[in-house]
Amino acid sequence: MSRMSLAKIGIAAGLTAAAATTAIAQDFPNEPVTLTVPFSPGGSNDIVARQLGLQLSEQWGQPVVVENRPGGGATIGSAYLAQQDPDGYNIMIASVTFTMNAAVRDDLPFDPRADFTPIALIGQVPLVIGAKPDIEATEPEAFFDYIRSNDDLSYGATGVGSIQHFAGELLNQAVGSNVQVVQYPGGGPAMTDVMGGFIEYSIGSMTQMLPQVEAGNITPIAITSLERSDAMPDTPTLAESGLDDFEVIQWWAILGPAGMEQARVDELNAAINEVLETDQFAEFLANDGGTPRPMSAQETADFMAMNFDRWVEVAEQAGMKDQAE
Amino acid sequence: MDVWANIATGFDVAFSAQNLMYCFLGVFLGTFFGALPGIGSLAAVSMLLPITFYLDPTTALVMLGGVYYGAEYGGSTSSILLNLPGTPSNAVTCLDGYPMTQQGRSGVALFATTIASFFGGTFGILMLYSLAPLIVQWALEFGPAEYFAIMVFGLVAAATVTQDAPAKGLAMVVAGMLLGTIGADLNTGIARFTFGYFELHEGISFIALAMGLFGVSEVILSIGQKIDKPFIQAVTFRSMIPRRDEVRRSGMPMLRGAGLGAFFGALPGTGPSIATFIGYAIEKRLSKHPEEFGKGAIEGIMSPESANNAAVQSAFIPTMTLGIPGSATMAVMMGALLIHGIQPGPQLMERNPDIFWGLAASFWIGNVMLLVLNIPLIGVWVRLLKIPYGILYPAVLCFICIGVYTVRTSAFDVVLVLAFGFAGYVLRLLRFELAPLLIGFILGPMVEENFKRAMLIYRGDFTEMLTRPISGTLLAMTALLLVWTTWVILRDSRRNRRKEHLTGGADD
């Protein structure tokens, strides 16, 4: 797989590279950059990484090789990256779950905070509370009442410490409800059981929910970002529905191994932000209801640190780790 | 009629020169990769995915789809000729396909499975055309309780795949279920039996298990054995024609296989392998001469081959109409659409009718191509047997390793496939059947997951499972089957013991 992407990008980039090297002898990057995706091909991390990689390789005139290293709930790819040279030629895509995993897993073979250098944030996409089609409480406030006053309800999530699980428990905490989590191997199967009416709702990716919402298979209650999304302009946010500051978003960032030189980090940050500002990239994310969110390297580091702290807190309050016992 | 207009549009799209070309390329590569033991559709589709970024989405799916169902066609070839399943869902085909080869009837077997594949594929496509929206609605009726019930039924049915020793079969099913528990538990996140290996966090790779047990073990078995190949015959068209009674015996198994395949394919999360195992078990139950199974019974290849081809076609139903991929391979293919900004789902048929109907049409064209491609190739495949095993088998080992590695880009899985190869070798020496182990491995975790899910949703009330119409019916059927099987086990073991007394030790 990676061989083939190398060949393919190589052909495309080879032409531009030939022209570019004669013009400016740039010192970085002067060889292919490897962008590790700790998941299998075809998922959201992979798709975002490939688009970013494509545009970066155009910008640099150097191939960006997307390498999938799935397994171990993203630990294999992450552990691999942590051990690479911190020279800027080895970078990785990480999402919000990278900071969530740290809050629920004791067995990570790396230190998610200390072993990585945050380089840049890519973008974000809100989640949608998608409820079963025949639910009566379709307005957020009525919905909160409904889940507060019934104690035999269940919601679907995609594993302990998944973004769906965190969003669900955060909602329980904010509303004061006690909806039971039921875990599924993926967002698709969880959504199917919502559509079939077996569980009340799941808080899932907008990409997956949108077509079902349009078909009337799922009732959208609210979205989890602070602002409404252009992809679902009629769906209110939780924040405007009485749950102040409620925000759970899926985001993606680019990380390097620990110990990178600041100058190299800034160079990469600038290159990535240049991609984020193109219409092409904005349109790409908008397809799934997402938006680019350029940040400096320092802001990215602060943002991730805030996430790490926040999820530890939520996990403790919800007793997410205790469910293991 | 609207449907006819849609079908006409579909064939219009599918008959464009570009789509025809990529369809042919897809089915050709698929049948080729499928025939190579170890490289199945998932590996082939993952390898080819990056190429499709440069194609338009319909063409990309036409090609990847061709690879997917082409692999099921080709997969039976090495099952029949070499006792090495080309893809995991062809594993059952070994049971009766290889004995046919040993009897010098490989031409018949290959011809018959090609017909069964075509029939199953066409059946699956007809389902896709006519019933897609209905089937989807119906699939939504399946919640955790229903999945639990059907998986339990499958498990009990699978335990009866074995030939002579049902107790040994049961033991293998249980062993498979135990292997299936390895990995992070979904409900707690706790890693079970991973011994600190992160590579085991998501469980044992099904491909590594299947290819190790069936493929590598076969290679090991051949070491040091002088293999004379009396069964290699010149393949003329005449020699491929099944006997008249075989033709008669093939019809119903093919139809039942296609039905089962279409059913399991359309149910997200299940898939072709389950359909083939259950199909085989059912044929053995229904047959008037179950003793012929495992010794070259034609029903034993017709049903699974028809089932897996129907399943790969109907697997497109949940993917295209719900946006929910039923298998890992389908997930990769959905990724191919997503990259082009097309979200498969309930709106796809309306919004991109050219894609939906074009694909469906191209699938059928692809099936015809496969039929035309495969029948003349039978002679070529059979000649493969003439390659000295000293050359063929090391090559096979390479293919298996490549295939296993590609699926998860994991060197650990390559070690695993070899380990399972040795385990399979020992088990085969001890005359344990391996097919029930595989089915236990697939179904066990699904039983557990869905049981836990149902218990969580119904707050531990087991009666809910018995009173829901679909799950209640299935569980009742399972209970009946279990009682009957137990009775058969007892009866046979008593009979065997008596036989042993007479012959002084039963062999085989």
Boltz contact constraints between the chains, C-beta under 6 A:
constraints:
  - contact:
      token1: [A, 1]
      token2: [B, 46]
      max_distance: 6.0
  - contact:
      token1: [A, 4]
      token2: [B, 50]
      max_distance: 6.0
  - contact:
      token1: [A, 5]
      token2: [B, 50]
      max_distance: 6.0
  - contact:
      token1: [A, 8]
      token2: [B, 50]
      max_distance: 6.0
  - contact:
      token1: [A, 41]
      token2: [B, 49]
      max_distance: 6.0
  - contact:
      token1: [A, 42]
      token2: [B, 331]
      max_distance: 6.0
  - contact:
      token1: [A, 42]
      token2: [B, 332]
      max_distance: 6.0
  - contact:
      token1: [A, 42]
      token2: [B, 335]
      max_distance: 6.0
  - contact:
      token1: [A, 47]
      token2: [B, 338]
      max_distance: 6.0
  - contact:
      token1: [A, 47]
      token2: [B, 339]
      max_distance: 6.0
  - contact:
      token1: [A, 68]
      token2: [B, 409]
      max_distance: 6.0
  - contact:
      token1: [A, 71]
      token2: [B, 199]
      max_distance: 6.0
  - contact:
      token1: [A, 71]
      token2: [B, 202]
      max_distance: 6.0
  - contact:
      token1: [A, 72]
      token2: [B, 198]
      max_distance: 6.0
  - contact:
      token1: [A, 72]
      token2: [B, 201]
      max_distance: 6.0
  - contact:
      token1: [A, 73]
      token2: [B, 201]
      max_distance: 6.0
  - contact:
      token1: [A, 75]
      token2: [B, 198]
      max_distance: 6.0
  - contact:
      token1: [A, 76]
      token2: [B, 198]
      max_distance: 6.0
  - contact:
      token1: [A, 154]
      token2: [B, 457]
      max_distance: 6.0
  - contact:
      token1: [A, 159]
      token2: [B, 186]
      max_distance: 6.0
  - contact:
      token1: [A, 160]
      token2: [B, 189]
      max_distance: 6.0
  - contact:
      token1: [A, 161]
      token2: [B, 189]
      max_distance: 6.0
  - contact:
      token1: [A, 180]
      token2: [B, 456]
      max_distance: 6.0
  - contact:
      token1: [A, 182]
      token2: [B, 453]
      max_distance: 6.0
  - contact:
      token1: [A, 182]
      token2: [B, 456]
      max_distance: 6.0
  - contact:
      token1: [A, 182]
      token2: [B, 457]
      max_distance: 6.0
  - contact:
      token1: [A, 183]
      token2: [B, 186]
      max_distance: 6.0
  - contact:
      token1: [A, 183]
      token2: [B, 187]
      max_distance: 6.0
  - contact:
      token1: [A, 188]
      token2: [B, 324]
      max_distance: 6.0
  - contact:
      token1: [A, 192]
      token2: [B, 324]
      max_distance: 6.0
  - contact:
      token1: [A, 193]
      token2: [B, 143]
      max_distance: 6.0
  - contact:
      token1: [A, 195]
      token2: [B, 140]
      max_distance: 6.0
  - contact:
      token1: [A, 196]
      token2: [B, 140]
      max_distance: 6.0
  - contact:
      token1: [A, 196]
      token2: [B, 143]
      max_distance: 6.0
  - contact:
      token1: [A, 198]
      token2: [B, 143]
      max_distance: 6.0
  - contact:
      token1: [A, 211]
      token2: [B, 323]
      max_distance: 6.0
  - contact:
      token1: [A, 211]
      token2: [B, 343]
      max_distance: 6.0
  - contact:
      token1: [A, 211]
      token2: [B, 345]
      max_distance: 6.0
  - contact:
      token1: [A, 211]
      token2: [B, 346]
      max_distance: 6.0
  - contact:
      token1: [A, 211]
      token2: [B, 347]
      max_distance: 6.0
  - contact:
      token1: [A, 214]
      token2: [B, 347]
      max_distance: 6.0
  - contact:
      token1: [A, 215]
      token2: [B, 346]
      max_distance: 6.0
  - contact:
      token1: [A, 215]
      token2: [B, 347]
      max_distance: 6.0
  - contact:
      token1: [A, 287]
      token2: [B, 341]
      max_distance: 6.0
  - contact:
      token1: [A, 323]
      token2: [B, 188]
      max_distance: 6.0
  - contact:
      token1: [A, 324]
      token2: [B, 188]
      max_distance: 6.0
  - contact:
      token1: [A, 324]
      token2: [B, 190]
      max_distance: 6.0
